[in-house]
Amino acid sequence: MRALILKPRVYVYNYLMQIYRKAYRMLGNAYWKLFGGILLALLWAAVGTLLLCTMIGFPLSLKCYKFAYISYKPFGHSVTVVPGKNLLLALIWAFTLGAVMCFVCLTGAFVSCATVIGIPAVWQWLKIGRLGLFPFSSYVD
């Protein structure tokens, strides 16, 4: 009898948490777009367009466009880095465009740290900075 009473409470709690997460993502993405997300997404798209002009960079340009979308809406996505995959290509990327992209993201993270309301955005800047350094060994969920 007691299990029957507790079950509706659990369902209501899960439902309310689901609504809370969606609202947090929506508000976080709106804040992100206002304070740097659009510029970062445009930067990723510009890098993707530059790489699209070369034969060697064509496969990477597709990843850059994917990262542009993630930079536009980072809340709700998670990034997993698997080390050791495509090591030579990753080193070439890290010392050229990857360093620039990571520097932009680190600068944005430091600027966001200056305000209390920007603290949730710091983790998003660092997440996208990780994508900037390791695009070949990153998986986005």
DSSP file with accessible surface (Angstrom, degrees, kcal/mol):
  #  RESIDUE AA STRUCTURE BP1 BP2  ACC     N-H-->O    O-->H-N    N-H-->O    O-->H-N    TCO  KAPPA ALPHA  PHI   PSI    X-CA   Y-CA   Z-CA
    1    1 A M     >        0   0  180      0, 0.0     4,-1.1     0, 0.0     3,-0.3   0.000 360.0 360.0 360.0 -40.7    0.0    0.0    0.0
    2    2 A R  H  >  +     0   0  189      1,-0.2     4,-1.9     2,-0.2     3,-0.3   0.873 360.0  56.6 -65.6 -37.2    2.8    2.4    0.9
    3    3 A A  H  > S+     0   0   69      1,-0.2     4,-1.5     2,-0.2    -1,-0.2   0.860 103.4  55.4 -63.2 -33.1    4.6    1.8   -2.5
    4    4 A L  H  4 S+     0   0  127     -3,-0.3    -1,-0.2     1,-0.2    -2,-0.2   0.837 107.6  49.1 -69.2 -30.3    1.4    2.9   -4.3
    5    5 A I  H  X S+     0   0   89     -4,-1.1     4,-0.6    -3,-0.3    -2,-0.2   0.891 111.7  47.5 -76.3 -38.3    1.3    6.2   -2.4
    6    6 A L  H  X S+     0   0   68     -4,-1.9     4,-1.8     1,-0.2     3,-0.2   0.798  96.3  72.6 -76.1 -27.7    5.0    7.0   -3.1
    7    7 A K  H  X S+     0   0  116     -4,-1.5     4,-2.2     1,-0.2     5,-0.2   0.917  94.2  50.4 -59.5 -47.3    4.9    6.3   -6.9
    8    8 A P  H  > S+     0   0   72      0, 0.0     4,-2.4     0, 0.0    -1,-0.2   0.891 108.6  54.7 -60.9 -32.2    2.9    9.4   -7.9
    9    9 A R  H  X S+     0   0  162     -4,-0.6     4,-2.5    -3,-0.2    -2,-0.2   0.904 107.7  49.2 -64.7 -40.6    5.3   11.6   -6.0
   10   10 A V  H  X S+     0   0   76     -4,-1.8     4,-2.7     2,-0.2     5,-0.2   0.921 111.2  49.4 -65.3 -42.4    8.2   10.2   -7.9
   11   11 A Y  H  X S+     0   0  141     -4,-2.2     4,-2.3     2,-0.2    -2,-0.2   0.916 112.1  47.9 -63.6 -42.0    6.5   10.7  -11.2
   12   12 A V  H  X S+     0   0   83     -4,-2.4     4,-2.7    -5,-0.2     5,-0.2   0.926 112.1  49.8 -65.0 -43.2    5.7   14.3  -10.3
   13   13 A Y  H  X S+     0   0  142     -4,-2.5     4,-2.5     1,-0.2    -2,-0.2   0.936 112.0  47.4 -61.1 -46.1    9.2   14.9   -9.1
   14   14 A N  H  X S+     0   0   87     -4,-2.7     4,-2.0     1,-0.2    -1,-0.2   0.898 112.5  50.1 -63.3 -39.7   10.7   13.5  -12.3
   15   15 A Y  H  X S+     0   0  141     -4,-2.3     4,-2.1    -5,-0.2    -2,-0.2   0.929 111.6  47.4 -64.6 -44.2    8.3   15.5  -14.4
   16   16 A L  H  X S+     0   0   99     -4,-2.7     4,-2.4     1,-0.2    -2,-0.2   0.890 111.2  51.3 -66.2 -37.1    9.1   18.8  -12.6
   17   17 A M  H  X S+     0   0   47     -4,-2.5     4,-2.4    -5,-0.2    -1,-0.2   0.883 108.1  52.6 -67.0 -35.6   12.9   18.1  -12.9
   18   18 A Q  H  X S+     0   0   97     -4,-2.0     4,-2.0     2,-0.2    -2,-0.2   0.921 110.6  46.8 -65.7 -41.6   12.5   17.5  -16.6
   19   19 A I  H  X S+     0   0   77     -4,-2.1     4,-2.4     1,-0.2    -2,-0.2   0.912 111.4  52.4 -64.9 -41.0   10.7   20.9  -16.9
   20   20 A Y  H  X S+     0   0  145     -4,-2.4     4,-2.6     1,-0.2    -2,-0.2   0.917 109.0  49.3 -61.7 -43.7   13.4   22.5  -14.8
   21   21 A R  H  X S+     0   0  129     -4,-2.4     4,-2.5     2,-0.2    -1,-0.2   0.909 111.4  49.0 -64.6 -40.8   16.2   21.1  -17.0
   22   22 A K  H  X S+     0   0  127     -4,-2.0     4,-2.5     2,-0.2    -1,-0.2   0.915 112.7  47.7 -65.1 -41.3   14.5   22.3  -20.2
   23   23 A A  H  X S+     0   0   39     -4,-2.4     4,-2.9     2,-0.2     5,-0.3   0.906 111.3  51.0 -66.4 -40.1   14.0   25.8  -18.8
   24   24 A Y  H  X S+     0   0  107     -4,-2.6     4,-2.7     1,-0.2     5,-0.2   0.923 112.0  47.2 -63.0 -43.7   17.6   25.9  -17.6
   25   25 A R  H  X S+     0   0  107     -4,-2.5     4,-2.7     2,-0.2     5,-0.2   0.919 113.5  48.2 -63.0 -43.8   18.8   24.9  -21.1
   26   26 A M  H  X S+     0   0  128     -4,-2.5     4,-2.1     2,-0.2    -2,-0.2   0.950 116.2  41.7 -64.4 -47.3   16.5   27.5  -22.8
   27   27 A L  H  X S+     0   0  115     -4,-2.9     4,-2.5     2,-0.2     5,-0.2   0.895 115.2  51.6 -67.9 -38.5   17.5   30.3  -20.5
   28   28 A G  H  X S+     0   0   10     -4,-2.7     4,-2.6    -5,-0.3    -2,-0.2   0.924 110.9  47.1 -64.0 -42.9   21.2   29.3  -20.6
   29   29 A N  H  X S+     0   0   18     -4,-2.7     4,-2.3    -5,-0.2    -1,-0.2   0.873 111.1  52.0 -67.7 -34.9   21.2   29.2  -24.4
   30   30 A A  H  X S+     0   0   49     -4,-2.1     4,-1.6    -5,-0.2    -2,-0.2   0.936 112.8  44.7 -65.4 -44.9   19.4   32.6  -24.6
   31   31 A Y  H  X S+     0   0   45     -4,-2.5     4,-1.9     1,-0.2    -2,-0.2   0.917 112.5  53.0 -62.1 -42.2   22.1   34.1  -22.2
   32   32 A W  H  <>S+     0   0    1     -4,-2.6     5,-2.8     1,-0.2     6,-0.3   0.896 106.7  51.5 -61.9 -42.0   24.8   32.4  -24.2
   33   33 A K  I ><>S+     0   0   54     -4,-2.3     5,-0.8     4,-0.2     3,-0.6   0.873 110.9  49.0 -65.3 -35.4   23.6   33.9  -27.5
   34   34 A L  I 3<5S+     0   0  137     -4,-1.6     2,-0.3     1,-0.2    -1,-0.2   0.872 114.4  43.8 -70.8 -37.4   23.5   37.4  -26.1
   35   35 A F  I 3<5S-     0   0  124     -4,-1.9    -1,-0.2    -5,-0.1    -2,-0.1  -0.373 136.3 -47.0-114.4  55.4   27.0   37.3  -24.6
   36   36 A G  I <>5S+     0   0   18     -3,-0.6     4,-2.2    -2,-0.3     5,-0.2   0.227 102.3 105.2 116.3 -16.0   29.3   35.7  -27.2
   37   37 A G  I  ><S+     0   0    0     -5,-2.8     4,-2.4    -6,-0.2    -4,-0.2   0.899  84.1  49.2 -67.6 -38.5   27.7   32.6  -28.5
   38   38 A I  H  ><S+     0   0   77     -5,-0.8     4,-2.5    -6,-0.3    -1,-0.2   0.929 112.5  48.2 -66.7 -42.9   26.7   34.0  -31.9
   39   39 A L  H  > S+     0   0  131     -6,-0.2     4,-2.1     1,-0.2    -2,-0.2   0.905 112.5  48.5 -64.9 -39.5   30.2   35.4  -32.4
   40   40 A L  H  X S+     0   0    4     -4,-2.2     4,-2.5     2,-0.2    -1,-0.2   0.909 111.2  50.0 -68.2 -39.0   31.8   32.1  -31.5
   41   41 A A  H  X S+     0   0   12     -4,-2.4     4,-2.3    30,-0.2    -2,-0.2   0.909 111.2  49.5 -64.9 -39.8   29.5   30.2  -33.8
   42   42 A L  H  X S+     0   0  109     -4,-2.5     4,-2.4     2,-0.2    -1,-0.2   0.875 109.2  52.7 -66.3 -35.3   30.3   32.6  -36.6
   43   43 A L  H  X S+     0   0   60     -4,-2.1     4,-2.4     2,-0.2    -2,-0.2   0.929 110.0  47.3 -65.0 -44.4   34.0   32.1  -35.9
   44   44 A W  H  X S+     0   0    0     -4,-2.5     4,-2.4     1,-0.2    -2,-0.2   0.903 112.6  50.0 -62.4 -39.9   33.6   28.3  -36.2
   45   45 A A  H  X S+     0   0   28     -4,-2.3     4,-2.3     2,-0.2    -2,-0.2   0.894 109.6  50.9 -66.9 -37.0   31.6   28.7  -39.4
   46   46 A A  H  X S+     0   0   51     -4,-2.4     4,-2.4     2,-0.2    -2,-0.2   0.913 110.7  48.5 -66.3 -41.4   34.3   31.0  -40.9
   47   47 A V  H  X S+     0   0   11     -4,-2.4     4,-2.4     1,-0.2    -2,-0.2   0.916 111.2  51.3 -64.2 -40.5   37.0   28.5  -40.0
   48   48 A G  H  X S+     0   0    0     -4,-2.4     4,-1.6     1,-0.2    -2,-0.2   0.892 109.4  50.0 -62.8 -38.5   34.9   25.7  -41.6
   49   49 A T  H  X S+     0   0   72     -4,-2.3     4,-0.9     2,-0.2    -2,-0.2   0.903 110.2  50.2 -68.1 -40.2   34.5   27.8  -44.7
   50   50 A L  H >< S+     0   0  121     -4,-2.4     3,-0.6     1,-0.2     4,-0.3   0.913 112.8  46.4 -62.5 -41.5   38.3   28.4  -44.9
   51   51 A L  H >< S+     0   0   27     -4,-2.4     3,-1.1     1,-0.2     6,-0.3   0.778 103.2  64.4 -71.8 -25.0   38.9   24.7  -44.6
   52   52 A L  H 3< S+     0   0   72     -4,-1.6    -1,-0.2     1,-0.2    -2,-0.2   0.793  93.1  62.8 -67.3 -25.7   36.2   24.0  -47.1
   53   53 A C  T << S+     0   0  110     -4,-0.9     2,-0.3    -3,-0.6    -1,-0.2   0.644  97.9  67.2 -74.0 -16.5   38.4   25.7  -49.8
   54   54 A T  S <  S-     0   0   68     -3,-1.1     4,-0.4    -4,-0.3     0, 0.0  -0.784  77.1-137.4-105.1 152.1   41.2   23.2  -49.4
   55   55 A M  S >  S+     0   0  178     -2,-0.3     3,-0.7     1,-0.2    -1,-0.1   0.878 104.9  49.2 -72.5 -36.4   41.0   19.5  -50.3
   56   56 A I  T 3  S+     0   0  157      1,-0.2     4,-0.4     2,-0.1    -1,-0.2   0.875 111.0  49.2 -72.4 -35.0   42.8   18.4  -47.2
   57   57 A G  T 3> S+     0   0    7     -6,-0.3     4,-2.1     1,-0.2    -1,-0.2   0.461  81.2  97.6 -86.6   1.0   40.5   20.4  -44.8
   58   58 A F  H <> S+     0   0  100     -3,-0.7     4,-1.2    -4,-0.4    -1,-0.2   0.928  84.6  46.0 -59.5 -47.6   37.2   19.3  -46.3
   59   59 A P  H  > S+     0   0   84      0, 0.0     4,-1.0     0, 0.0     3,-0.3   0.901 114.1  50.1 -63.2 -34.2   36.5   16.5  -43.7
   60   60 A L  H  > S+     0   0   18     -4,-0.4     4,-2.2     1,-0.2    -2,-0.2   0.824 100.4  63.9 -72.3 -29.2   37.5   18.9  -40.9
   61   61 A S  H  X S+     0   0    0     -4,-2.1     4,-2.1     1,-0.2    -1,-0.2   0.874  98.3  55.5 -63.9 -32.8   35.2   21.6  -42.2
   62   62 A L  H  X S+     0   0  100     -4,-1.2     4,-1.8    -3,-0.3    -1,-0.2   0.903 107.9  48.4 -65.2 -38.3   32.2   19.4  -41.6
   63   63 A K  H  X S+     0   0   58     -4,-1.0     4,-2.7     1,-0.2    -2,-0.2   0.887 108.1  55.3 -66.7 -37.2   33.3   19.1  -37.9
   64   64 A C  H  X S+     0   0    1     -4,-2.2     4,-1.8     1,-0.2    -2,-0.2   0.890 107.0  49.4 -63.9 -38.2   33.7   22.8  -37.7
   65   65 A Y  H  X S+     0   0   83     -4,-2.1     4,-1.7     2,-0.2    -1,-0.2   0.886 110.9  50.1 -67.0 -36.6   30.1   23.3  -38.9
   66   66 A K  H  X S+     0   0  105     -4,-1.8     4,-2.1     1,-0.2    -2,-0.2   0.924 111.0  49.0 -65.0 -41.1   29.0   20.8  -36.3
   67   67 A F  H  X S+     0   0    1     -4,-2.7     4,-2.6     1,-0.2    -2,-0.2   0.815 105.1  59.2 -68.9 -29.2   31.0   22.7  -33.6
   68   68 A A  H  X S+     0   0   11     -4,-1.8     4,-1.3     2,-0.2    -1,-0.2   0.918 106.9  47.0 -64.0 -40.6   29.4   26.0  -34.8
   69   69 A Y  H  X S+     0   0  130     -4,-1.7     4,-1.8     2,-0.2    -2,-0.2   0.919 112.8  48.5 -66.3 -41.1   26.0   24.6  -34.0
   70   70 A I  H  < S+     0   0    4     -4,-2.1    -2,-0.2     1,-0.2    -1,-0.2   0.876 109.4  53.2 -67.3 -34.5   27.2   23.4  -30.6
   71   71 A S  H  < S+     0   0    0     -4,-2.6   -30,-0.2     1,-0.2    -1,-0.2   0.783 107.9  52.1 -68.6 -25.9   28.7   26.8  -30.0
   72   72 A Y  H  < S+     0   0   89     -4,-1.3    -2,-0.2     1,-0.2    -1,-0.2   0.859 128.3  18.0 -77.0 -35.6   25.3   28.3  -30.8
   73   73 A K  S  < S+     0   0   73     -4,-1.8    -1,-0.2    -5,-0.1    -2,-0.1  -0.656  72.1 154.8-134.7  77.8   23.5   26.1  -28.3
   74   74 A P    >   +     0   0    0      0, 0.0     3,-1.7     0, 0.0     2,-0.3   0.784  44.8  95.3 -81.3 -24.3   26.0   24.6  -25.8
   75   75 A F  T 3  S+     0   0    9      1,-0.2     3,-0.1   -50,-0.2   -46,-0.1  -0.509  89.5  26.2 -71.5 128.7   23.6   24.0  -22.9
   76   76 A G  T 3  S+     0   0   52      1,-0.4     2,-0.3    -2,-0.3    -1,-0.2   0.347 101.3 100.5 102.0  -6.4   22.4   20.4  -23.0
   77   77 A H    <   -     0   0   50     -3,-1.7    -1,-0.4    -7,-0.1     2,-0.4  -0.857  54.0-157.2-108.3 148.8   25.4   19.0  -24.9
   78   78 A S        -     0   0   55     63,-1.2    63,-2.7    -2,-0.3     2,-0.5  -0.954   6.6-145.6-124.3 147.5   28.3   17.1  -23.3
   79   79 A V  E     -A  140   0A  13     -2,-0.4     2,-0.5    61,-0.2    61,-0.2  -0.940  10.2-169.4-115.6 130.1   31.8   16.7  -24.8
   80   80 A T  E     -A  139   0A  67     59,-2.8    59,-2.9    -2,-0.5     2,-0.5  -0.982   7.9-156.2-119.4 126.1   33.9   13.5  -24.4
   81   81 A V  E     -A  138   0A  41     -2,-0.5    57,-0.2    57,-0.2    50,-0.0  -0.904   2.8-164.6-105.1 125.6   37.5   13.6  -25.4
   82   82 A V    >   -     0   0   60     55,-3.2     3,-0.8    -2,-0.5    -2,-0.0  -0.931  20.7-140.5-107.8 108.1   39.2   10.2  -26.2
   83   83 A P  T 3  S+     0   0  113      0, 0.0     3,-0.1     0, 0.0     4,-0.1  -0.320  75.0  34.3 -71.9 152.2   43.0   10.7  -26.2
   84   84 A G  T 3  S+     0   0   64      1,-0.3     2,-0.5     2,-0.1     3,-0.5   0.412  76.9 128.1  92.8   0.7   45.2    9.1  -28.8
   85   85 A K  S <  S-     0   0   85     -3,-0.8    -1,-0.3     1,-0.3     5,-0.1  -0.785  86.1 -10.4 -95.2 125.7   43.0    9.2  -31.8
   86   86 A N  S  > S+     0   0   87     -2,-0.5     4,-2.4    -3,-0.1    -1,-0.3   0.957  79.5 178.0  53.3  58.7   44.6   10.7  -34.9
   87   87 A L  H  > S+     0   0  113     -3,-0.5     4,-2.3     1,-0.2     5,-0.2   0.901  71.1  47.4 -63.9 -45.2   47.6   12.0  -33.0
   88   88 A L  H  > S+     0   0  132      1,-0.2     4,-2.2     2,-0.2    -1,-0.2   0.944 115.2  45.3 -65.2 -45.3   49.6   13.6  -35.8
   89   89 A L  H  > S+     0   0   83      1,-0.2     4,-2.3     2,-0.2    -1,-0.2   0.885 112.0  53.2 -64.5 -36.9   46.6   15.4  -37.2
   90   90 A A  H  X S+     0   0   11     -4,-2.4     4,-2.7     2,-0.2    -1,-0.2   0.887 108.3  49.7 -66.7 -38.1   45.6   16.5  -33.7
   91   91 A L  H  X S+     0   0   86     -4,-2.3     4,-1.7     2,-0.2    -2,-0.2   0.911 110.6  49.3 -68.0 -41.0   49.0   18.0  -33.1
   92   92 A I  H  X S+     0   0   95     -4,-2.2     4,-0.6     1,-0.2    -2,-0.2   0.934 114.8  45.4 -62.3 -43.5   49.0   19.9  -36.4
   93   93 A W  H ><>S+     0   0    9     -4,-2.3     5,-2.8     1,-0.2     3,-1.1   0.916 109.7  54.8 -65.0 -43.2   45.6   21.3  -35.6
   94   94 A A  H 3<5S+     0   0   21     -4,-2.7     5,-0.4     1,-0.3    -1,-0.2   0.833 110.2  45.8 -64.2 -31.6   46.5   22.1  -32.0
   95   95 A F  H 3<5S+     0   0  167     -4,-1.7    -1,-0.3    -5,-0.1    -2,-0.2   0.509 123.6  30.7 -91.6  -2.4   49.4   24.3  -33.0
   96   96 A T  T <X5S-     0   0   78     -3,-1.1     4,-0.9    -4,-0.6     3,-0.2   0.499 134.8  -5.1-114.7 -98.1   47.6   26.1  -35.8
   97   97 A L  H  >5S+     0   0   59      1,-0.2     4,-2.5     2,-0.2     5,-0.2   0.804 125.5  64.6 -74.4 -28.3   43.9   26.9  -35.7
   98   98 A G  H  ><S+     0   0    0     -5,-2.8     4,-2.6     1,-0.2    -4,-0.2   0.887  99.6  52.2 -64.1 -37.6   43.2   25.0  -32.5
   99   99 A A  H  > S+     0   0   48     -6,-0.5     4,-2.3    -5,-0.4    -1,-0.2   0.903 110.8  48.1 -65.3 -39.8   45.4   27.3  -30.4
  100  100 A V  H  X S+     0   0   82     -4,-0.9     4,-2.3     2,-0.2    -2,-0.2   0.938 113.1  47.0 -65.4 -46.1   43.5   30.3  -31.7
  101  101 A M  H  X S+     0   0    2     -4,-2.5     4,-2.0     1,-0.2    -2,-0.2   0.900 113.6  48.2 -64.8 -40.1   40.1   28.8  -31.1
  102  102 A C  H  X S+     0   0   18     -4,-2.6     4,-2.7    -5,-0.2    -1,-0.2   0.897 109.9  52.5 -67.1 -38.3   41.1   27.7  -27.6
  103  103 A F  H  X S+     0   0  141     -4,-2.3     4,-2.4    -5,-0.2    -2,-0.2   0.917 108.7  50.2 -63.7 -41.4   42.6   31.2  -26.8
  104  104 A V  H  X S+     0   0   49     -4,-2.3     4,-2.2     1,-0.2    -1,-0.2   0.929 113.0  46.6 -61.3 -42.9   39.3   32.8  -27.9
  105  105 A C  H  X S+     0   0    0     -4,-2.0     4,-2.1     2,-0.2    -2,-0.2   0.898 111.7  49.8 -69.5 -39.1   37.3   30.4  -25.6
  106  106 A L  H  X S+     0   0   70     -4,-2.7     4,-2.3     2,-0.2    -1,-0.2   0.893 110.0  51.4 -66.2 -37.7   39.7   30.9  -22.6
  107  107 A T  H  X S+     0   0   60     -4,-2.4     4,-2.2     1,-0.2    -2,-0.2   0.930 110.5  48.7 -63.0 -44.2   39.4   34.7  -23.1
  108  108 A G  H  X S+     0   0   12     -4,-2.2     4,-2.3     1,-0.2    -2,-0.2   0.877 109.7  52.8 -62.5 -36.4   35.6   34.4  -23.1
  109  109 A A  H  X S+     0   0    5     -4,-2.1     4,-1.5     2,-0.2    -2,-0.2   0.919 109.3  48.2 -66.5 -41.0   35.7   32.2  -19.9
  110  110 A F  H  X S+     0   0  153     -4,-2.3     4,-0.6     1,-0.2    -2,-0.2   0.896 112.1  49.2 -67.5 -37.1   37.8   34.8  -18.1
  111  111 A V  H >< S+     0   0   99     -4,-2.2     3,-1.0     1,-0.2     4,-0.3   0.905 109.9  51.6 -67.7 -39.1   35.5   37.6  -19.1
  112  112 A S  H >< S+     0   0   10     -4,-2.3     3,-1.0     1,-0.2     6,-0.3   0.794 100.5  63.4 -68.4 -26.9   32.5   35.5  -18.0
  113  113 A C  H 3< S+     0   0   73     -4,-1.5    -1,-0.2     1,-0.2    -2,-0.2   0.723  86.9  74.2 -67.5 -19.7   34.1   34.9  -14.6
  114  114 A A  T << S+     0   0   88     -3,-1.0     2,-0.3    -4,-0.6    -1,-0.2   0.762  97.0  50.2 -68.2 -23.8   34.0   38.6  -13.9
  115  115 A T  S <  S-     0   0   68     -3,-1.0     4,-0.3    -4,-0.3     3,-0.2  -0.855  76.6-134.5-116.3 153.1   30.2   38.5  -13.3
  116  116 A V  S >  S+     0   0  125     -2,-0.3     3,-1.3     1,-0.2    -1,-0.1   0.898 107.5  54.4 -70.1 -37.5   28.2   36.2  -11.0
  117  117 A I  T 3  S+     0   0  122      1,-0.3     4,-0.3     2,-0.1    -1,-0.2   0.747 102.7  59.4 -71.4 -18.0   25.6   35.6  -13.7
  118  118 A G  T 3> S+     0   0    0     -6,-0.3     4,-1.0    -3,-0.2     3,-0.5   0.527  76.1  94.0 -87.8  -3.1   28.3   34.5  -16.1
  119  119 A I  H X> S+     0   0   84     -3,-1.3     3,-0.9    -4,-0.3     4,-0.8   0.906  82.5  51.7 -62.4 -41.2   29.6   31.6  -14.0
  120  120 A P  H 3> S+     0   0   49      0, 0.0     4,-0.8     0, 0.0     3,-0.3   0.859 106.7  56.7 -62.9 -27.8   27.4   29.0  -15.7
  121  121 A A  H 3> S+     0   0    1     -3,-0.5     4,-2.4    -4,-0.3    -2,-0.2   0.748  91.7  71.5 -73.5 -21.7   28.7   30.2  -19.1
  122  122 A V  H <X S+     0   0   15     -4,-1.0     4,-2.5    -3,-0.9    -1,-0.2   0.924  96.4  50.2 -59.9 -43.3   32.3   29.6  -18.0
  123  123 A W  H  X S+     0   0  169     -4,-0.8     4,-2.0    -3,-0.3    -1,-0.2   0.861 109.9  51.1 -65.5 -32.1   31.8   25.8  -18.2
  124  124 A Q  H  X S+     0   0   22     -4,-0.8     4,-2.3     2,-0.2     5,-0.2   0.902 108.9  50.5 -71.8 -39.6   30.4   26.2  -21.7
  125  125 A W  H  X S+     0   0   17     -4,-2.4     4,-2.1     1,-0.2    -2,-0.2   0.926 112.9  46.6 -60.9 -43.0   33.4   28.3  -22.8
  126  126 A L  H  X S+     0   0   64     -4,-2.5     4,-1.9     2,-0.2    -2,-0.2   0.866 109.7  53.9 -69.0 -34.9   35.7   25.6  -21.5
  127  127 A K  H  X S+     0   0   17     -4,-2.0     4,-1.4     2,-0.2    -2,-0.2   0.936 112.4  43.3 -63.4 -43.8   33.7   22.8  -23.1
  128  128 A I  H  X S+     0   0    0     -4,-2.3     4,-1.8     1,-0.2    -2,-0.2   0.840 109.0  58.7 -74.1 -28.7   34.0   24.5  -26.5
  129  129 A G  H  X S+     0   0    5     -4,-2.1     4,-1.7    -5,-0.2    -1,-0.2   0.885 102.9  53.5 -63.8 -36.9   37.6   25.3  -25.8
  130  130 A R  H  X S+     0   0  109     -4,-1.9     4,-2.4     1,-0.2    -1,-0.2   0.888 107.1  51.3 -62.5 -39.3   38.2   21.6  -25.4
  131  131 A L  H  < S+     0   0    0     -4,-1.4    -1,-0.2     1,-0.2    -2,-0.2   0.858 106.4  56.0 -64.6 -34.1   36.6   21.1  -28.8
  132  132 A G  H  < S+     0   0    0     -4,-1.8    -2,-0.2     1,-0.2    -1,-0.2   0.860 114.0  38.0 -67.3 -34.8   38.9   23.7  -30.2
  133  133 A L  H  < S+     0   0   50     -4,-1.7    -2,-0.2     1,-0.2    -1,-0.2   0.872 129.4  27.6 -83.1 -38.1   42.0   21.8  -29.1
  134  134 A F     <  +     0   0   85     -4,-2.4    -1,-0.2    -5,-0.2     3,-0.2  -0.537  65.1 147.5-125.4  68.1   40.9   18.3  -29.7
  135  135 A P  S >  S+     0   0    0      0, 0.0     3,-0.6     0, 0.0    -1,-0.1   0.804  74.1  52.8 -74.6 -24.9   38.3   18.2  -32.6
  136  136 A F  T 3  S+     0   0   23      1,-0.2    -2,-0.1    -3,-0.2   -49,-0.1   0.768 114.0  39.7 -81.6 -27.0   39.4   14.8  -33.9
  137  137 A S  T 3  S+     0   0    5     -3,-0.2   -55,-3.2    -6,-0.1     2,-0.4   0.064  94.7 106.7-110.2  24.4   39.1   12.9  -30.7
  138  138 A S  E <   -A   81   0A   4     -3,-0.6     2,-0.4   -57,-0.2   -57,-0.2  -0.864  46.4-166.4-108.1 138.5   35.9   14.6  -29.4
  139  139 A Y  E     -A   80   0A 106    -59,-2.9   -59,-2.8    -2,-0.4     2,-0.5  -0.985   9.0-154.5-119.7 133.6   32.5   13.1  -29.3
  140  140 A V  E      A   79   0A  23     -2,-0.4   -61,-0.2   -61,-0.2   -63,-0.0  -0.922 360.0 360.0-112.2 128.9   29.5   15.3  -28.6
  141  141 A D              0   0  117    -63,-2.7   -63,-1.2    -2,-0.5    -2,-0.0  -0.794 360.0 360.0-102.4 360.0   26.3   13.9  -27.1
